[in-house]
Amino acid sequence: MAKEYKNVYTILEKVKKGEIDSYYKDSDGLFGKINFYKKPDLVKPYLHYIDENRLYNIVNTHVTNPGTAAEFFQKFSTHSEYKALGSNAPKVEEFGKLFRETYEEFPEHVSNDIFKMYYNKIEKLDFVDRGPENYTKYKFLEKANNPVGKVMTEKSNLKSAIFTRNIVSYLIARLTMLKYTDPQAAEDLENCMNNGDEFNNQGADNALDKALNSRTGKSMLDSAMQQAQDLCKQMDGAMPEDTQERLFEACSNNSGGDGAAKLTPDYLKNVAANLESLSLSMGSLKDRIKKLLDKSTSYFSAKDKVKYEDLLNSDNVAGLDEFELLHPKLRKIFIEDINIKDTQKMGKIDIYIDVSGSMGESCGVQNSKGDVIDKMDFAKSFAAKMKSMDMLNNIYEFDTRVRKVKDSILDIAMMDSGGGTCIDNVVNKIEQNGVNALVITDAEDSCRIYSDKAFFIGIKGARFHHFNTEVIKQYSEKGQAIVFDGSRIFKVDQDGKISG
């Protein structure tokens, strides 16, 4: 049978005339057959799903923290609303349980809408038409609005998230209190919030008035707003805007409330202190780190990148040797034409940082303020230097386990020491990955495995004599182990001891 060639334009004409069925023409056509997802948000532009996840982690970490419910209970227990309950007044444990249950029932998209109201300029927002089905939600958004706070939060993801979590926790608290003081009003409000079949907006208004406009409600809202403002001011004093944004980005994967999403005053102070310490250490250790990197990368025979610079602009003093051999007249004539050959080692390397408890001891140097730098600061500075030189592939921390760490300066700065040590696990991981790696450690553990991909940098006091006799012999013979005592670099001999 001969091939049949179909002209697409003829087919389209037949579709128009109805001679060929089309999903585009039928009443239940293409868009009737696909169940499109419709966001419940009341405010556009919509958040990217990654930012939704970050915001959720920040709000969820704050609201589910037992201390948040306990703080609201303490305020509740001092007001007349609570005292009027008499013997029916809840204890803190019961209140905390109901607080979490109320949060689970609260529409998540309200948090997204509050965030967008604080982050975006008002003229950039597009609101869904108001109707009986979203009447109560809009009332919550109106209560959440704070023009003074918005001045601080516009175009700041982290500050907008801080205001959002404080407002949402306040709304949850007041709904929880209403369940004790006026159960029927609380039920009316939740029915309207969750799009019940009947919209009793008058009942919702009365319930909202009791929950949010009472003296207790206004006092608690003022307190929640003030706490958000104070935290944002503290944050501005502790870190620049780009660090704040990186902190928001770090909230994607919150680990049990101990990560960036916690955002307490103490946590922010810790972030600022770690960043400052890293900065001070980098300046003090810059030259020493470069020497250690040169030594380690030369072992791995990394690719060479040859660059030629004119003599006057080169910082490679080794090139002056050849210049001195020139006749004085030639030096004068050709000084601007003489190029210096500068060879740089290229190629990226993994780094494994010991975060055991002993890494909190001194590494033998001081920072620019004269403060003693511990081994942990040295290791973090080393990783940061590798990153700045575009030599860092992946970064891992290890104690008795090996964990991959994000390579942002913020994540590097927040690494901390504590725990035991298992170097065998590190070498196994290096072999598994098949990537050349530096291991920064004080070697307070044995090692029974040799890998030609591992280069050990021991920090002051490192005890490689703990290593298996044959294993340390191999690392020593092949130049894969050195010790840095704060000022000098030593080789490690076959017995695991340092030598000149």
Secondary structure, 3 states (H helix, E strand, C coil): CCCCCCCHHHHHHHHHHCCCCCCCCCCCCHHHHCCCCCCCCCEECCCCHHHHHHHHHHHHHHHHCHHHHHHHHHHHCCCHHHHCCHHHCCCHHHHHHHHHHHHHHCCHHHHHHHHHHHHCCHHHCEECCCCCCCHHHHHHHHHHCCHHHHHHHCCCHHHHHHHHHHHHHHHHHHHHHHHHHCHHHHHHHHHHHCCCCCCCHHHHHHHHHHHHCCHHHHHHHHHHHHHHHHHHHHHHHHCCHHHHHHHHHHHHCCCCCCCHHHCCHHHHHHHHHHHHHHHHHHHHHHHHHHHHHHHHHHHCCCCEEEEEEECCCCCCHHHHHHHHHCCHHHHHHHCCCCEEEEEEECCCEEEEEECCHHHHCEEEEECCCCCEEEHHHHHHHHHHHHHHCCCEEEEEEECCCEEEECCCHHHHHCCCCCCCCCHHHHHHHHHHHCCCEEEEECCCCCCCCCCCCEEEEEECCCCHHHCCHHHHHHHHHCCCEEEECCCCEEEECCCCCEEC
